[in-house]
Amino acid sequence: MSYSINKITQIADCDVLLTWAEKEKADLVFKRTSVERLTTNYSSTSLEIDAILQGVLAEIAAVEAVLNVLPEGSTKETEKKRKVRLEYKKFLLENRKESYGTVALLEKELDLQRLSKELEEIDAFITLVTQKKASL
């Protein structure tokens, strides 16, 4: 971006701008570090959730197959309860997937890219102001 750097006429103004820009940069670096950590966590969590969910779905299918052939009795009641627990587990995993799954991972990756672009622009600004300060 083009800045009105030519309007700066005093070294003190450059110092103020550099102090402000360095603080902004430090804040963005901290935020980027946090988002990088979250992105890494989301990446591993989303894979873990998908794997567990696939296992639960397979278990539900197996329990349903067993329930279809079992005669009425205590074993069938036990399997019905097992199926309810598995369906609840599936429900919880699907909710976690919304919060920590692939979609959430992509959102964090976008946040990370935006922060990187902001840092690039802050660095360019700092370089420009530093050059102006040197020329005064």
C-alpha angles and dihedrals in degrees: 000000000000116000129195090242092143089070091067110099104165134064089222090062089052090051091052091049093046092050091050093045093048090052091049090049093050090051091049093047090052092047091047091052090052093048091047089055092047091048091053091048093047091049094056093038094052091053091046093049092049092050094048092045091053089052092050091049090052091049091050090051091050093048091049090052091050092047091055092060102035119101118231113281145089095308091055091048090051091051091048089055090047090053092051090051091049092049090051090049089050090051092052093047092050090052091049089048090059091052101037106014134101095297092053089046091055091049090053091047089054090049089052093052092049091051091050091053091049090051091050090053093047089051091051090049092050090050092050094049091045090053091048091049091052091052094053 
